[in-house]
Amino acid sequence: MNRVTADRLTLVSMVDHWFYLHEPTFLDAGQTCWIDHETNELCVDRGGDRVTRHGRARHAAWMCR
């Protein structure tokens, strides 16, 4: 699992140039995110043992079909 840490308030609509979100989500500074490849969801560690999941992500290859 490759986690990305936001260095400032960031609106995320794409992760790792391969996954596109149906609905963008905000990451606050210091929050980390990753793609759960089993469910194709964006997971965000919001701190305090709170992880949120955001819509299904679409793999770039699916968009090219």
Secondary structure, DSSP 8 states (H G I E B T S, - for coil): ---EE-SS-EEEEEETTTEEEEEEEEE-TT-EEEEETTTTEEEEEEETTEEEEEEEEEEHHHHT-
